Amino acid sequence: MATTTEAPMTAQRRTPDSTLLVLLVAVVLSAFSLRTAVTSITPLLDRVSDDIRFGTGVASVLGMVPTLMFSLAGIVTPRLVRRFGLEHIALTAMVLAALGLLTRSFSTNVPVLLLTSACALAGMGIGNVVIPPVIQRFFPERVAVLSTAYITVLQLGTLVPPLVAVPLSQAHGWRISLGVWAIAAIAAIVPWLVAILRRPGSDPHAVAPAHTTGRVWRSPVAWSLALMFGCTSLNTYAMFTWLPKIVTGAGHDAAFGGTMVSLFAAVGLLSALFGPQLAARLSNPAPIVVGSVVAFAIGFSGLLWAPDTATVLWVIAAGLGPTTFPLALTLINLRTRTAAGSSALSGFSQGVGYLIACAGPLLFGLLHDATGGWGVPFAFLAVTVGVILVAGLRVSRPDMLEDTWG
């Protein structure tokens, strides 16, 4: 029987090149669909709330649903992968995403809106966890390159929806503006189906069983990555949810607010292009962590004290802050030796991390409502940025999960 450390190369050897190409297409198409349910709705919250009738409290809950579902997916997905295999769970993820995106556009009340959003985001959360071990198992010699491609396309899927959400809504209504993103998820279903049909019988690519994967929660590598990932996501989703309101509150219109969300995500695209490659070349990527913290500080200070002037500059700076997000996704594979380790670290860091991130949109909104201003909410974010610095410096050390989880 092959050992766990041999599994990635064994899986790659027995997978034909044509199937590897199909899997690559599946990864890329899936990556585009992993955030569309989040950023397609935030610029339209006022329009949707006017139609369905809800206030700031429901908007805060909607902002929390993505991180909550991503957290739950992080907890359950590694077990599902061990039982059913990577491709089958990736296919399930895209089916859930497509179903949720499509049905959400027909929402007529708050419970249906929340339920359909949760369905779409559950699928996207499962996809978040599955893609890194897919890359580790099938493309072990191209982890940095394919991580760059994956994260870049993910960022494209983050920035495009808010850019076109308001124009689409003005032309065709908010339901079309939300539902159109189901097309991308449906397209991602096809290559996963092809990959599965090309391999009749049981899934030989399932990640190693639980008894070979150690106890990930005992590893300082895992906890440091989870804290960095979680606090980065907390800040990111707080901005996705509340940046339009901050901008419109400073005197700009709704379309400009949507554009700023898209700009925030677009800057993340730049991070995705250089972050994984730079992380792979640095034995200790601490400078990336420090640079991200400085960028957060500049952007948040500007949005707090001068949101009506140089808004674009502050959003660009704030958008550079989440460079620790592609860094965290890349470190999932750089801090593990096997697909089993990658799956365990991916699930743990995203499960714990997104649970932490749930506090971002909710507390930011509640603190704003309680104080009537943005000072206390941004102070809350400043504390979490400090956590990013401490945890990020720890996980930057070149320690491997498999050496620390016993």
Salt bridges, closest charged atoms under 4 A:
ASP51 OD2 - ARG175 NH2 3.93
GLU87 OE2 - ARG199 NH2 2.93
ASP203 OD2 - HIS88 ND1 3.74
ASP203 OD1 - ARG199 NH2 3.53
ASP399 OD2 - ARG394 NH1 3.17
ASP399 OD2 - ARG397 NH2 4.00
ASP403 OD2 - ARG337 NH2 2.88
